[in-house]
Amino acid sequence: MKAVIMAGGEGARLRPLTLNRPKPMVPVVNRVCLEHVLTLLRDHGFTDVVITVHYLASHIFDYFGDGRAFGLRITYSLEPSPLGTAGSVKLAEREIDGTFLVISGDALTDVNLTEIIEAHRARQALATIALYRVPNPLEYGVVVTDPDGRIRQFLEKPDWGQVISDTVNTGIYVLDPEILKEIPPDRPYDFSADLFPKLLQQGERLFGHIVRGYWTDIGSIQEYVRANFDLLSGQVNLGPLGLNLGNGIWVEAEDVEVSPEAHIVGPVYIGSGCRILRGATVIGPAVIRRNTIIDEGAEVHRSIIWRDCYIAPRAQVRGAVLLSQVNVRKRAMVMEGAVIGDETVIGEDALIQPEVKVWPKKEIESGSILSESLIWAPRVRKVLFGRFGVSGLANLELTPEFAAKLGAAYGTILPKGARVIINRDPHRIPRMIKRAFIAGLPSAGINVVDIKSAPTPVARFLVAATDAAGGVHVRLSPFDPRIVDIKFFDARGLDIDQVMERKIENAFFRGDVRRVFFDEIGSIVDAPHLVGQYEEAFIKAFDGRLSDSGRPPVVVDYAHGSSVLVLPHLLERLGLNVISLNAALDEARLAQSQELVEQAIQRLAAIVRAIGGALGVHLEPGGERLRVVDDAGLPVDGMKLLTALVSLVLRDNPGGVIAVPVTATQAVDLVAAEFGVRVQRTRASHQALMTAATHKEVTFAGDGEGCFIFPKFQPAVDGLFAIAKLADLLARHGVTLSGLVGQLPSLHMVRRRVACPWDKKGRVMRRFHERFPEFSPRQVDGFKLELPVGWVLILPDADRPIVHIIAESEDSDRALELAESYSQLVVEFQA
């Protein structure tokens, strides 16, 4: 006997689940719904199946093919337009050669099909309808039968006043082939509304057979969720869900990674490739499908999460349905009954309120509260660039496809035939993204010079030292190892400016990329040997040797980064006494959380104390940012380190201009004033600081966060050069870092972050200008108030819905008071 599966439905009531897939392809725990139906048919001896398709039919073709992989022979009948249940089966008439079974592809059931077939044959019926008793028949077709099972009445979706039975039509029929003659061809026709009432009126042998077991029509979001949870809790007999780990926990495969420090309460299904990290909580019933990551401290309660999703640290998903490739960022909350469409990004601290539905490819801004369904609004992301270039979650937001498109967009704004130098961190994720990015450049006629894995300062130097039109560095973020940054350099090796960023964004979002003719496609050349140019310039900058190399050793922690490929032998050539830590490339240890970095600083401090070292330096893997421990084994605050270096530089060369951002401590100004040197304040970005360093009068620049620029060598942040320069200056002037820090002006800085929605940032800044007009003309970045007791900076964050408050004073209590009072003003000005 053949089976005909009706799988052409659009599933309008299931939207947004069915916007990108037909209703039968909606997954229910471990399989798509249609696969559950095919499994049931196979278990009851069916070998030949006809599937009627219409809406997004290719999804079904591609998934099931000819059926051999599922132990069946499958043929398809494509409806050119919707023909109704009976009309779709009529269209497949040529495939039917005897008594056949009809079943819906979007219902979950384990009923005994063999029993229905036997009942049909025993009664010699023309049609047998499988009936099921339900507590609420209002949404179904009610069928009334005689005691012998013969059907005597149909009621299609009655109200309570019409209900005379609780037995409903399941959409499972056993039919003799002559019934097809009663169905008119090529027009919509329905079994329950048209054919069966007609046959009943004609007195044909129509029977109902009440089935036991489980059956539900997945016709609404509520029924979909119930079906998943019923299957998960064992109410549906469709075989094992996967590997049973006990306590109601099922996994699809052994490659699932669950931290012993995660808290899981069954019933829970976990798909292949999933990772549930330490401190995460999953409370069942819950379904987590393939390649989904539940990150540290995240919570998932009574929810269904489809494949390739990411739930960030401390995010919460409660009673919701998340479709494929949804990204829920830090501390965001998705509440009961919410449904989030494919490829949606929910920003940090955002709240999705109960029962809200979000259509696919939306981006919910950080800190926003979504209380209404989001359907027609376009994808929100309109800018690519943030503080650290183009950033995104590895392989979720920043994918190879994204990188290739971005490479083509970047190449489009450069002249044909231009050269671009590109490099990466020594880790497989930047390697993957870099290679994808490279693929986009030649298509726009750009020649690529790949220096492989090198520290960022080396790449900057080589861009400026050659005829390159620009450069690109791909790295793991030093602030979050889940994030990849793509940093762009101009022809000087500096971060590109906003004008260049906008040009790249326009080309990217418009898809307006240049495709050159085949003989103009750019070349890709491997050139790691170019690093030698940087090395020789480095040695030359110190005339071949550092001052007084007989001082106590400097302890350098390379953090397993690419600097270890360059810096150790440079310091050796310069005669510096160095003790190296973590001086071997190790991809597995390259990406570290801030907690692990802090532990590394403590170990560094202990080693410096133990050996009596001159200082200790932790160099971030990319080679730009330093964390420093003084000779007493005490970590040095970034602002104090900046001020100390200003003092050393000016002792060596008491002239020129010192450049620092508006966020830097006033202690820099006090030290510079002792030497009669001017301090230039820049915007709070590396691009602004490096641009200032290109001016010939600037002799030193730093940001107070461990990044330093020595313009005579290169006008870009260079942690490798800064280590050698710091050791050289300390030795040349015969001072210790602890002694130098102890002589610095004593100031106290307090930082606060205040939540502020994007659409209120402008209002807040306007009101500061209105409240304090006397300070308006002097602003560089944000709004800074120079007060008799100190200063306060109000600085909107470029990437997040927050405003930074930075206050500094000679008195710690006064600094705290300033930070708190102006934080309150930010809150007040939002109203």
Beta strands, then each sheet from edge to edge (+ up, - down):
strand 1: 2-6
strand 2: 27-28
strand 3: 31-32
strand 4: 48-53
strand 5: 73-78
strand 6: 100-104
strand 7: 107-109
strand 8: 127-133
strand 9: 141-145
strand 10: 151-156
strand 11: 167-175
strand 12: 206-210
strand 13: 215-217
strand 14: 243-246
strand 15: 249-251
strand 16: 257-258
strand 17: 263-265
strand 18: 268-270
strand 19: 275-276
strand 20: 281-283
strand 21: 286-288
strand 22: 293-294
strand 23: 299-301
strand 24: 304-305
strand 25: 310-311
strand 26: 316-318
strand 27: 321-322
strand 28: 327-328
strand 29: 333-334
strand 30: 339-340
strand 31: 345-346
strand 32: 351-352
strand 33: 357-358
strand 34: 363-364
strand 35: 369-370
strand 36: 385-386
strand 37: 389-393
strand 38: 419-424
strand 39: 447-453
strand 40: 470-476
strand 41: 483-489
strand 42: 524-526
strand 43: 554-557
strand 44: 578-581
strand 45: 615-619
strand 46: 626-629
strand 47: 635-636
strand 48: 657-661
strand 49: 678-682
strand 50: 698-702
strand 51: 708-709
strand 52: 748-755
strand 53: 783-787
strand 54: 790-796
strand 55: 802-809
sheet 1: 5+ 4+ 1+ 6+ 11- 8+ 12+
sheet 2: 2+ 3-
sheet 3: 7+ 13-
sheet 4: 9+ 10-
sheet 5: 14+ 15- 18- 21- 24- 27- 30- 33-
sheet 6: 16+ 19+ 22+ 25+ 28+ 31+ 34+
sheet 7: 17+ 20+ 23+ 26+ 29+ 32+ 35+
sheet 8: 36+ 37- 41+ 40- 38- 39- 42-
sheet 9: 44+ 43+ 45+ 46- 47+
sheet 10: 49+ 48+ 50+ 51-
sheet 11: 52+ 55- 54+ 53-
end
